[in-house]
């Protein structure tokens, strides 16, 4: 019983990791694996869970080892149970890695190691100073799934990243080059943000203590450069193109983030103080490395000062700086206080916190499905229509649509179709102007009036997905974050949110309907009856069900295309 009491926090964290998906099976037992997750789930998960019954998950260049890991698991786990088991495995892996780090590197005792594992995992992504998250847990009112349960990132990638760091430490301690190599590879190929972090860490370490790279460690440095070269060649197809920045959420700014600087400066001062008063060489060394990590994370967060733009810099804050802050505080508290006294009190706090955390996740998951039951039912109905369309559409046929979800997920929902207006994020080489022109042609092809152009462009289809401006995102990726469409600036300067409507109207009026001669896929949810009748006017209906319709601009009475 005492053993169960000791391990209960970890058990609760592990079990609660699948509450969201278990709730889904309870409410939609037959078709849960095909649900489009609602707005309080995160965008990446929405993309991930819509995979059809693939035999293997396609590799993603941005996270090599995590994708290989998932592909391996996919060979053994049935697709309908994959979300549940993947979360259990990913969370379990993270807990094991944290245990290895706590015992092997920080030398925590068994009781405090559980405290470390629980607090680190449940608070991943929000720091000590994030009061709102604490209140959500305590009041049992969390409105979104905890970040630790995000399977791709940070769940899996940070587990492999931390395991890589542990192997580097173990390999250096035991002088095993192969182990170091594997650790470096796991860390560098887990996530590009972590790769940048490692590069900065090694650079900072070299500047601070050149002796660290004395002869016996040159092998490690040499291995790093080899792996970094491989990483660069692996990533280069994604990086070396004109629109890489735009696709990946570029925001043009060279400003300092004073909040990040101030917050982390406080933790650095906290660490320096305890470094100065500590007499134990090993304690001073660990504090030094944690401070080096915080410094490197702050530098990574401010690379925009050198580059002139930032690419989702919050990743370094959420998935590196905040966890490092927690680790520093927990380590200092252990060395100064809890190693000697108050062990049971701090463990009792952790025990209570883990119970509240688990209850909160359960309540949140249950309420999510109760609240979104009808929208999810409609989504499941829509999925059946997509599946029927997929069987109906011939290989290589060209279609256009104004259905945002179909455009975003065309690779998986309609793999046989060639959509004339693709999602910009699917393109290795994005031509924003051509995608915009496709949008204009699609509006023409749908027989929509000019006032509908801006309405659709600026509309929010909340029943589909979590994006404020759907077609802004489809046409320009993340380029609209700062309100300026930089991807269009090479064609027309000063295209921004203030004059984009005028620009769209001008493009619409100058557009030529005759350019489009292919079929149209219509999502009936988007339009009222009058609009649908107008769209279907003088058109040949190829396919129709309750949700979708496919119409052709070819009409037998005209013996040719209507717009010829």
C-alpha positions in Angstrom: 0.0 0.0 0.0 2.8 2.3 0.8 4.4 1.7 -2.6 1.1 2.5 -4.3 0.8 5.7 -2.2 4.3 6.7 -3.3 3.7 6.0 -7.0 0.1 7.3 -7.2 1.1 10.7 -8.7 2.9 9.1 -11.6 0.1 6.5 -12.1 -2.5 9.3 -12.3 -0.4 11.4 -14.7 -0.1 8.3 -17.0 -3.7 7.2 -16.9 -5.2 10.7 -17.3 -3.1 11.1 -20.5 -5.8 9.2 -22.3 -8.9 10.7 -20.7 -9.6 12.9 -23.8 -9.6 9.9 -26.1 -11.4 7.5 -23.7 -14.1 10.1 -23.5 -14.2 10.1 -27.3 -14.6 6.3 -27.4 -17.4 6.6 -24.9 -19.4 9.1 -26.9 -18.5 7.9 -30.4 -17.4 4.2 -30.0 -17.5 3.3 -33.6 -15.9 6.2 -35.4 -13.8 8.1 -32.9 -10.6 7.8 -34.8 -12.1 9.9 -37.6 -13.4 12.8 -35.4 -12.2 16.3 -36.3 -11.2 17.6 -32.9 -13.0 20.7 -31.8 -11.6 24.1 -31.0 -10.3 23.5 -27.6 -8.0 20.9 -29.0 -4.8 22.1 -30.7 -4.4 22.6 -34.4 -1.6 20.0 -34.8 -3.8 17.3 -33.3 -6.6 18.2 -35.7 -4.3 17.6 -38.6 -2.8 14.4 -37.1 -6.0 12.6 -36.2 -7.6 12.9 -39.6 -5.2 10.4 -41.1 -7.1 7.7 -42.9 -6.2 4.0 -42.4 -2.6 4.2 -43.5 -0.3 1.3 -43.1 2.4 3.7 -42.0 2.5 7.3 -41.0 4.4 9.4 -43.6 7.6 10.9 -42.3 7.8 14.6 -41.5 11.1 16.3 -42.2 10.8 18.4 -39.1 10.9 15.6 -36.6 12.8 12.6 -37.9 13.1 10.3 -34.9 9.6 11.1 -33.5 8.0 10.2 -36.9 10.0 7.0 -37.1 8.9 6.1 -33.6 5.2 6.6 -34.5 5.6 4.7 -37.7 7.0 1.8 -35.8 4.2 1.8 -33.3 1.7 2.0 -36.1 2.7 -1.4 -37.3 1.5 -3.0 -34.1 -1.4 -0.8 -32.9 -4.8 -0.8 -34.8 -5.7 2.6 -36.1 -8.9 2.9 -34.1 -6.9 2.5 -30.8 -3.9 4.4 -31.9 -4.6 7.8 -30.2 -5.1 6.1 -26.8 -2.1 3.9 -26.9 0.2 6.5 -28.4 -0.6 8.9 -25.6 0.0 6.2 -23.0 3.3 5.2 -24.6 4.5 8.8 -25.1 3.5 9.9 -21.6 5.1 6.7 -20.1 8.3 7.3 -22.1 8.5 10.9 -20.8 8.0 9.8 -17.2 10.7 7.1 -17.6 13.1 9.6 -19.1 12.4 12.1 -16.3 13.0 9.4 -13.8 16.4 8.6 -15.3 17.4 12.3 -15.3 16.2 12.8 -11.7 18.0 9.8 -10.3 21.0 9.6 -12.7 21.9 13.3 -13.1 20.4 15.2 -10.2 20.7 12.3 -7.7 17.2 12.9 -6.2 16.0 10.3 -3.7 13.1 8.1 -4.6 10.5 10.4 -2.9 11.7 13.7 -4.4 12.2 12.1 -7.8 8.4 11.4 -7.9 7.9 15.1 -7.0 10.2 16.1 -9.8 8.6 13.8 -12.4 5.0 14.9 -11.5 5.7 18.6 -11.3 7.8 18.7 -14.5 5.3 16.7 -16.6 2.0 18.2 -15.5 3.3 21.8 -15.8 5.2 21.4 -19.1 4.5 24.5 -21.2 3.6 26.8 -18.4 6.0 28.1 -15.9 6.0 28.7 -12.1 4.7 32.2 -12.7 1.7 31.1 -14.8 -1.0 31.7 -12.3 -3.9 31.0 -14.6 -2.9 27.4 -15.2 -2.5 26.8 -11.5 -6.0 28.2 -10.9 -7.4 26.0 -13.6 -6.0 22.9 -12.0 -7.1 23.8 -8.4 -10.6 24.9 -9.5 -11.0 21.8 -11.7 -11.9 23.9 -14.7 -9.2 23.3 -17.4 -10.5 24.2 -20.8 -7.9 22.6 -22.9 -5.9 19.4 -22.8 -2.5 19.7 -21.0 0.5 20.2 -23.2 2.2 17.1 -21.9 -0.6 15.1 -23.6 0.1 16.6 -27.0 1.5 13.6 -28.8 3.7 15.1 -31.4 5.0 18.2 -29.6 5.9 18.5 -26.9 5.0 15.0 -25.7 7.1 12.8 -28.0 9.7 15.2 -29.2 10.7 16.4 -25.7 10.8 12.8 -24.4 13.3 11.9 -27.2 15.2 15.1 -26.7 15.6 14.6 -23.0 16.5 11.0 -23.5 19.2 12.2 -26.0 20.6 14.6 -23.4 20.6 11.8 -20.8 22.5 9.5 -23.2 25.0 12.3 -23.9 25.6 12.7 -20.1 25.8 8.9 -19.6 28.2 8.5 -22.6 30.5 11.2 -21.3 30.5 9.8 -17.8 31.2 6.2 -19.1 33.4 7.4 -22.0 31.3 5.6 -24.6 31.3 7.4 -27.9 28.6 5.3 -29.4 26.2 6.3 -26.7 27.1 9.9 -27.1 26.5 9.7 -30.8 23.0 8.2 -30.3 22.2 10.9 -27.8 23.3 13.7 -30.1 21.3 12.2 -33.0 18.1 11.9 -30.9 18.5 15.4 -29.5 19.2 17.1 -32.9 16.7 15.2 -35.0 13.8 15.4 -32.5 12.8 19.0 -33.3 14.5 21.9 -35.1 14.0 24.2 -32.2 16.0 21.8 -30.0 18.7 21.6 -32.7 19.2 25.4 -32.6 19.2 25.2 -28.8 22.0 22.6 -28.8 24.1 24.6 -31.2 23.8 27.7 -29.0 24.6 25.7 -25.9 27.8 24.3 -27.3 28.8 27.7 -28.6 28.2 29.3 -25.2 30.0 26.4 -23.5 33.0 26.9 -25.8 33.1 30.6 -25.0 32.7 30.2 -21.2 35.0 27.3 -20.7 37.3 26.4 -23.5 38.9 23.7 -21.4 35.6 21.8 -21.6 36.6 20.9 -25.2 40.0 19.5 -24.3 41.4 16.7 -26.3 39.4 13.9 -24.8 36.1 15.6 -25.8 37.1 16.5 -29.3 35.5 13.3 -30.5 32.2 14.5 -29.1 32.6 17.9 -30.9 33.6 16.1 -34.1 30.5 13.9 -33.9 28.4 17.0 -33.4 29.6 18.6 -36.6 29.0 15.4 -38.6 25.5 15.1 -37.3 24.8 18.8 -37.8 26.0 18.5 -41.4 23.6 15.5 -41.9 20.8 17.4 -40.3 21.4 20.4 -42.6 21.3 18.2 -45.7 18.1 16.5 -44.4 16.4 19.8 -43.7 17.7 21.7 -46.7 14.8 20.8 -49.1 12.5 22.5 -46.6 14.7 25.4 -45.8 16.2 26.4 -49.1 13.2 27.9 -50.8 11.9 31.4 -51.1 8.9 30.8 -48.9 10.2 28.7 -46.1 9.9 31.6 -43.7 6.3 32.4 -44.8 5.1 28.8 -44.5 6.6 28.4 -41.0 4.9 31.3 -39.3 7.3 34.2 -39.9 6.7 37.5 -38.1 8.9 40.4 -39.1 10.4 41.9 -36.0 13.8 42.6 -34.6 12.5 43.7 -31.1 13.6 42.5 -27.8 11.1 40.5 -25.8 11.4 42.3 -22.5 9.1 39.9 -20.6 11.2 36.9 -21.6 14.4 38.9 -20.6 13.0 40.0 -17.3 11.5 36.7 -16.2 14.5 34.6 -17.1 16.9 37.2 -15.6 15.1 36.6 -12.2 15.8 32.9 -12.5 19.4 33.5 -13.5 19.9 35.7 -10.5 18.2 33.0 -8.3 20.6 30.4 -9.7 23.7 32.6 -9.4 22.9 33.3 -5.7 22.8 29.6 -4.9 25.8 28.9 -7.0 27.8 31.4 -4.9 26.7 30.0 -1.5 27.1 26.4 -2.5 30.2 24.6 -1.4 29.6 21.3 -3.3 31.4 21.2 -6.6 28.8 18.9 -8.2 25.9 21.1 -7.1 27.7 24.2 -8.5 28.3 22.3 -11.8 24.7 21.3 -12.3 23.5 24.9 -11.5 26.0 26.2 -13.9 24.7 23.9 -16.7 21.1 24.8 -16.0 22.0 28.5 -16.1 23.8 27.9 -19.4 20.6 26.3 -20.7 18.5 29.3 -19.7 20.9 31.7 -21.3 21.0 29.6 -24.5 17.2 29.5 -24.6 17.0 33.3 -24.2 19.5 33.7 -27.0 17.5 31.3 -29.3 14.4 33.3 -28.5 16.0 36.5 -29.7 17.6 35.2 -32.9 15.2 37.6 -34.6 17.5 40.5 -33.7 20.1 39.0 -36.1 17.7 37.5 -38.7 15.2 40.4 -38.8 12.3 37.9 -38.3 11.2 35.3 -35.9 9.7 31.9 -36.6 7.4 30.8 -33.7 9.9 31.8 -31.0 7.4 30.9 -28.3 8.6 27.3 -28.7 11.8 28.1 -27.0 9.9 29.7 -24.1 7.3 27.0 -23.6 9.3 23.9 -24.3 12.8 24.9 -23.0 12.9 28.0 -20.8 9.9 27.2 -18.6 10.9 23.5 -18.0 14.5 24.8 -17.2 13.0 27.2 -14.7 11.1 24.4 -13.0 14.2 22.2 -13.0 16.4 24.9 -11.5 13.9 25.7 -8.7 13.2 22.0 -7.9 16.9 21.2 -7.8 17.8 24.1 -5.6 14.9 23.4 -3.2 16.0 19.8 -3.0 19.7 20.6 -2.3 18.9 23.4 0.2 15.8 22.1 2.0 14.0 18.9 1.0 17.0 16.6 1.0 17.2 17.1 4.7 13.6 17.8 5.9 9.9 18.3 5.0 10.0 15.4 2.5 6.5 14.2 3.4 5.0 17.6 3.3 6.2 18.4 -0.2 5.2 14.9 -1.3 1.7 15.3 0.1 1.4 18.5 -1.9 2.4 16.6 -5.1 0.0 13.8 -4.2 -2.9 16.3 -3.9 -1.9 18.2 -7.0 -1.7 15.1 -9.1 -5.2 14.1 -7.9 -6.6 17.5 -8.8 -4.8 17.4 -12.1 -6.3 14.0 -13.0 -9.8 15.1 -12.0 -9.5 18.3 -14.0 -8.4 16.4 -17.1 -11.3 14.0 -16.7 -13.9 16.8 -16.2 -12.5 18.8 -19.0 -12.6 15.8 -21.4 -16.2 14.9 -20.4 -17.5 18.5 -20.8 -15.7 18.9 -24.1 -17.6 16.0 -25.7 -20.9 16.9 -24.0 -20.6 20.5 -25.3 -19.5 19.6 -28.8 -21.6 16.4 -29.3 -23.8 17.8 -32.1 -20.9 19.5 -34.1 -19.0 16.2 -33.8 -21.9 14.2 -35.1 -22.1 16.6 -38.1 -18.4 16.2 -38.6 -18.7 12.4 -38.6 -21.4 12.7 -41.2 -19.2 14.9 -43.3 -16.4 12.4 -43.0 -18.6 9.7 -44.5 -19.3 12.1 -47.4 -15.5 12.6 -47.9 -15.0 8.9 -47.9 -17.7 8.4 -50.6 -16.2 11.2 -52.7 -12.8 9.6 -52.4 -14.2 6.4 -54.0 -16.1 8.4 -56.6 -13.3 10.7 -57.8 -11.0 9.3 -60.4 -7.2 9.5 -60.2 -5.8 12.7 -61.6 -9.1 14.6 -62.0 -9.0 18.3 -61.4 -11.4 19.9 -58.9 -11.9 23.2 -57.2 -13.6 23.9 -53.9 -14.2 26.5 -51.3 -14.4 23.9 -48.5 -11.5 24.9 -46.2 -11.2 21.6 -44.5 -11.1 19.7 -47.8 -8.4 22.1 -49.1 -6.3 21.7 -45.9 -6.7 17.9 -45.7 -6.9 17.1 -49.4 -4.0 14.8 -49.3 -5.8 12.5 -46.9 -9.5 13.1 -47.5 -9.4 13.1 -51.3 -6.0 11.5 -52.3 -7.2 10.8 -55.8 -8.1 14.4 -56.6 -6.0 17.3 -57.9 -7.3 20.5 -56.3 -6.8 23.6 -58.3 -6.6 25.7 -55.1 -4.2 23.9 -52.8 -3.2 24.7 -49.3 -0.1 26.9 -49.4 1.5 24.9 -46.6 1.6 21.8 -48.8 3.8 23.5 -51.3 7.5 23.2 -51.3 7.7 26.3 -53.5 4.8 28.6 -52.8 3.6 31.1 -55.4 1.1 33.1 -53.3 -0.1 35.1 -56.3 -1.1 32.0 -58.2 -2.9 30.6 -55.2 -4.7 33.9 -54.8 -5.7 33.7 -58.5 -7.0 30.2 -58.0 -9.2 31.5 -55.2 -10.6 34.2 -57.5 -11.3 31.6 -60.2 -13.0 29.4 -57.6 -15.3 32.2 -56.6 -16.2 32.8 -60.3 -16.7 29.1 -60.8 -19.2 29.0 -57.9 -21.3 31.8 -59.5 -20.8 33.8 -56.4 -21.4 37.6 -56.3 -18.6 40.0 -55.6 -19.8 40.7 -52.0 -19.3 37.0 -51.3 -15.6 37.3 -52.1 -14.6 39.2 -49.0 -17.2 37.4 -46.9 -15.6 34.0 -47.7 -12.1 35.3 -47.5 -12.7 36.8 -44.0 -15.1 34.2 -42.7 -14.4 31.8 -39.8 -15.7 28.3 -40.1 -15.6 27.3 -36.5 -17.5 24.1 -37.0 -14.5 22.9 -39.1 -11.4 23.9 -37.4 -9.7 26.4 -35.1 -8.6 29.2 -37.4 -9.8 32.8 -37.1 -9.5 33.5 -40.8 -9.6 30.3 -42.8 -8.8 31.5 -46.3 -6.2 33.9 -45.0 -4.5 30.8 -43.7 -5.1 28.7 -46.8 -3.7 31.3 -49.2 -0.9 32.8 -47.1 -0.1 30.2 -44.5 1.0 31.8 -41.2 2.0 35.0 -43.1 -1.0 36.9 -41.7 0.2 36.8 -38.1 1.5 40.3 -38.2 -1.3 41.6 -40.4 0.8 42.0 -43.5 0.9 39.6 -46.4 4.7 39.5 -47.1 4.4 36.7 -49.5 2.5 39.0 -51.8 4.8 42.0 -51.4 7.1 40.8 -54.2 4.2 41.3 -56.6 2.3 44.2 -55.1 3.8 46.2 -52.2 1.9 47.2 -49.1 -0.8 44.5 -49.3 -2.2 44.5 -45.8 -5.4 43.8 -43.9 -6.6 47.4 -44.5 -6.6 47.2 -48.3 -6.7 43.5 -49.0 -10.5 43.7 -49.6 -10.0 46.3 -52.3 -7.3 44.3 -53.8 -9.5 41.2 -53.8 -12.4 43.1 -55.4 -10.1 44.4 -58.2 -8.8 40.9 -58.8 -12.3 39.5 -58.9 -13.6 42.1 -61.4 -10.6 41.5 -63.7 -10.9 37.8 -63.5 -11.8 35.6 -66.4 -14.3 32.9 -65.8 -13.4 31.1 -69.0 -10.1 30.0 -67.4 -11.8 27.4 -65.3 -13.3 24.3 -66.8 -13.1 21.6 -64.2 -15.5 20.2 -61.7 -16.5 21.8 -58.4 -16.8 20.1 -54.9 -19.4 21.9 -52.8 -19.8 21.7 -49.0 -23.4 22.5 -48.5 -22.8 23.7 -44.9 -21.1 26.8 -46.3 -24.0 28.2 -48.2 -27.7 29.0 -47.8 -30.4 27.6 -50.1 -30.4 30.6 -52.4 -26.6 30.5 -52.8 -26.7 26.7 -53.5 -29.4 27.2 -56.1 -27.3 29.8 -57.8 -24.2 27.6 -57.7 -26.1 24.7 -59.2 -27.8 26.8 -61.9 -27.3 25.2 -65.3 -24.8 22.8 -63.9 -24.6 19.0 -64.3 -24.7 17.3 -60.9 -22.2 14.4 -60.9 -22.6 13.4 -57.3 -24.7 14.5 -54.4 -25.5 13.5 -50.8 -26.7 15.4 -47.6 -23.4 17.2 -47.1 -21.6 17.4 -50.4 -22.2 17.8 -54.1 -19.9 17.5 -57.2 -21.0 19.6 -60.2 -19.4 19.8 -63.6 -19.2 22.8 -65.9 -19.7 20.4 -68.7 -23.3 20.2 -69.9 -24.6 17.8 -72.6 -27.1 20.3 -73.9 -24.2 22.7 -74.7 -22.0 19.8 -75.9 -19.1 21.4 -74.2 -18.0 23.4 -71.2 -20.3 26.2 -70.1 -17.5 28.8 -69.9 -16.0 28.1 -73.3 
